[in-house]
């Protein structure tokens, strides 16, 4: 047990460091475009050295990808709480969680930056130029875990499939909204209702 303590301490310290840096990045992005944010500014806002940020994230593009994944986790934290509150009905949970995700996402610094007109911000180009699959894969895995934990008897393969569909739909609605969040959530529910009926009612798991 004693031998494992330094490793656990290092892991906790690294997690805390990453969280501090990513929160600082979020604060800066809420105030200014990504193209104007430097590693030095992120380091200063985090209270660490520039080299520390480079050592942890590699470069500015890697920081952007880590930040996007972190932002997705933030939004999915709220989805998880919402699903827990509506665990008695799959369709209600879907509508409520999708609505919450869009409402909160629309106000998030990342989403606002990604929604800037083409050429106004290079964050889109940075993320598009990087392999985005890890971001999507992480979000899909997280959503699958939320669904499986809430309704453990649902078939894993179908949970994985619907999770990816929902993640991609949510991103699309966030970046190119055509109406309110409630309307979008109802639209998604209408399309997925046959699938939900197929799964059958499983109140509370």
Buried (B, 14 or more C-beta within 10 A) or exposed (E): EEEEEEEEEEEEEEEEBBEBBBBBBBEBBEEEBBBEBEBEBBBBBBEBEBEBBBEBBEEBBBBBBBBBBBBBBBBBEBBBEBBEEBBEBBBBBBBBBBBBBBBBBBEBBBBBBBBBEEEEBBBBBBBEEBEEEEBBEBBBBBBBBBBBEBBEEBEEEEBBBBBBBBBEBBBEBBEEBEEEBBBBBBBBBEEBEEBBEEBEEBEEE
